[in-house]
Amino acid sequence: ARIGILGRMAAPLTLYAETGWVSPWVFHVMTALEEKRLPYQLELVPLPIPAETKARLRDRALIGKVPVLAHGELWLTESLAISEYLAETFPAPGYPRLFPADLGERARARQVMSYLRTDLMALREARPTSSVFGARAAEPLGDRAAIQAAELIGLAEHLLAPGRTTLFSDWSIADADLALALMRLVANGDPVPDAVRGYARAQWQRPSLRAFLDRATAPRAS
C-alpha cells in the first residue's frame, strides 16, 4: 500500500483549464495546485468544449467539463473534489495546508465554499467572472442580486476578525473562493465596506492566486 501511495504522489499532474480564463472553478484548482507548490502542466480547452474533447474528458473523468485534474490514471472533475483530493494526497506537514487544521474551522470553510457554489445565482449573473477580469458590468444590481450581495458581505463581516486578512488564523482555500465572490462587487465599483474590500484585495495579491489572475488579465492577442 505504501508503494502505491508513493507511486501515486510521483505521477504527473495535468490541469485542464479553459482558454478564456473566466472559470471560478479553474481559479480554485489552480490556486490549490500553486498553494501546494506542486508541479503541473496546463492543457487549455476552448469553450464551448469541442465534442471530441468533451467525449474524451467524459470517458476519463466521467463528466465532460473543466476543470479536470489528471493525476496518473485518475481524472477528476469538480473543484471541491479536486482540492480535497490534493489535500489528502499531498498532506501537511510535508506540503502546505489547503484546509484548516481545526475541525470546526475546516467544516466552516467547507460550508462557505458550498454556499458560494450553490447560492448567489442572481449576483453571479449580474456580476459574472468576466467582469472581474475585464470590462465592468454595465447595469446596476437588480433587487435579487442586491439582496444576495448584502448576504455575501454580511457573511464576510461575520467571519473576518478585525484587521485580519484571512478567514481563520491561517490561510485556507476558502479564502480564495470568498475573495473572488467579493471581487465581483469590488471590481465593478459596487459598495463594499472598507474592511471587506481590504480583505479581498489582500487575497488578490497572494502568489497562488496570481498564477491564475495574471493570465486572466493579460492582454489577448487580436
HULIN-V642836 format. One record per residue. N is the residue number from 1. RES is the residue in one small letter. SS is DSSP state (alpha for helix, beta for strand, coil for the rest). BURIAL is I if it has 16 or more other ideal C-beta (glycine too) atoms within 10 Angstrom, else O. Layout:
BEGIN
n = <N;N>
res = <RES;RES>
ss = <SS;SS>
burial = <BURIAL;BURIAL>
END
This chain:
BEGIN
n = <1;2;3;4;5;6;7;8;9;10;11;12;13;14;15;16;17;18;19;20;21;22;23;24;25;26;27;28;29;30;31;32;33;34;35;36;37;38;39;40;41;42;43;44;45;46;47;48;49;50;51;52;53;54;55;56;57;58;59;60;61;62;63;64;65;66;67;68;69;70;71;72;73;74;75;76;77;78;79;80;81;82;83;84;85;86;87;88;89;90;91;92;93;94;95;96;97;98;99;100;101;102;103;104;105;106;107;108;109;110;111;112;113;114;115;116;117;118;119;120;121;122;123;124;125;126;127;128;129;130;131;132;133;134;135;136;137;138;139;140;141;142;143;144;145;146;147;148;149;150;151;152;153;154;155;156;157;158;159;160;161;162;163;164;165;166;167;168;169;170;171;172;173;174;175;176;177;178;179;180;181;182;183;184;185;186;187;188;189;190;191;192;193;194;195;196;197;198;199;200;201;202;203;204;205;206;207;208;209;210;211;212;213;214;215;216;217;218;219;220;221;222>
res = <a;r;i;g;i;l;g;r;m;a;a;p;l;t;l;y;a;e;t;g;w;v;s;p;w;v;f;h;v;m;t;a;l;e;e;k;r;l;p;y;q;l;e;l;v;p;l;p;i;p;a;e;t;k;a;r;l;r;d;r;a;l;i;g;k;v;p;v;l;a;h;g;e;l;w;l;t;e;s;l;a;i;s;e;y;l;a;e;t;f;p;a;p;g;y;p;r;l;f;p;a;d;l;g;e;r;a;r;a;r;q;v;m;s;y;l;r;t;d;l;m;a;l;r;e;a;r;p;t;s;s;v;f;g;a;r;a;a;e;p;l;g;d;r;a;a;i;q;a;a;e;l;i;g;l;a;e;h;l;l;a;p;g;r;t;t;l;f;s;d;w;s;i;a;d;a;d;l;a;l;a;l;m;r;l;v;a;n;g;d;p;v;p;d;a;v;r;g;y;a;r;a;q;w;q;r;p;s;l;r;a;f;l;d;r;a;t;a;p;r;a;s>
ss = <coil;alpha;alpha;alpha;alpha;alpha;alpha;alpha;alpha;alpha;coil;coil;beta;beta;beta;beta;beta;beta;coil;coil;coil;coil;coil;alpha;alpha;alpha;alpha;alpha;alpha;alpha;alpha;alpha;alpha;alpha;alpha;alpha;coil;coil;coil;coil;beta;beta;beta;beta;beta;coil;coil;coil;coil;coil;alpha;alpha;alpha;alpha;alpha;alpha;alpha;alpha;alpha;alpha;alpha;coil;coil;coil;coil;coil;coil;beta;beta;beta;beta;coil;coil;beta;beta;beta;beta;coil;alpha;alpha;alpha;alpha;alpha;alpha;alpha;alpha;alpha;alpha;alpha;coil;coil;coil;coil;coil;coil;coil;coil;coil;coil;coil;coil;coil;alpha;alpha;alpha;alpha;alpha;alpha;alpha;alpha;alpha;alpha;alpha;alpha;alpha;alpha;alpha;alpha;coil;coil;alpha;alpha;alpha;alpha;alpha;alpha;coil;coil;alpha;alpha;alpha;alpha;alpha;coil;coil;coil;coil;coil;coil;coil;coil;coil;alpha;alpha;alpha;alpha;alpha;alpha;alpha;alpha;alpha;alpha;alpha;alpha;alpha;alpha;alpha;alpha;alpha;coil;coil;coil;coil;coil;coil;coil;coil;coil;coil;coil;coil;coil;alpha;alpha;alpha;alpha;alpha;alpha;alpha;alpha;alpha;alpha;alpha;alpha;alpha;alpha;coil;coil;coil;coil;coil;coil;coil;alpha;alpha;alpha;alpha;alpha;alpha;alpha;alpha;alpha;alpha;alpha;coil;coil;alpha;alpha;alpha;alpha;alpha;alpha;alpha;alpha;alpha;alpha;coil;coil;coil;coil;coil;coil>
burial = <O;O;O;O;O;O;O;O;O;O;O;O;I;O;I;I;I;I;O;I;I;I;I;I;I;I;I;I;I;I;I;I;I;I;I;I;O;I;O;I;O;O;O;O;I;O;O;O;I;O;O;O;I;I;O;I;I;I;O;I;I;O;O;I;I;I;I;I;I;I;I;O;O;O;I;I;I;I;I;I;O;I;I;I;I;I;I;O;I;I;O;O;O;O;I;I;I;I;I;I;O;O;O;O;I;I;O;I;I;I;O;I;I;O;I;I;O;O;O;I;O;I;I;I;O;I;I;I;I;O;I;I;I;O;O;O;I;O;O;O;I;O;O;O;I;I;O;I;I;O;O;I;I;O;I;I;O;O;I;I;O;O;O;O;I;I;I;I;O;O;I;I;I;I;I;I;I;I;I;I;I;I;I;I;I;I;I;I;O;I;O;I;O;O;O;I;I;O;I;I;O;O;I;I;O;I;O;I;I;O;I;I;I;O;I;I;O;O;O;O;O;O>
END
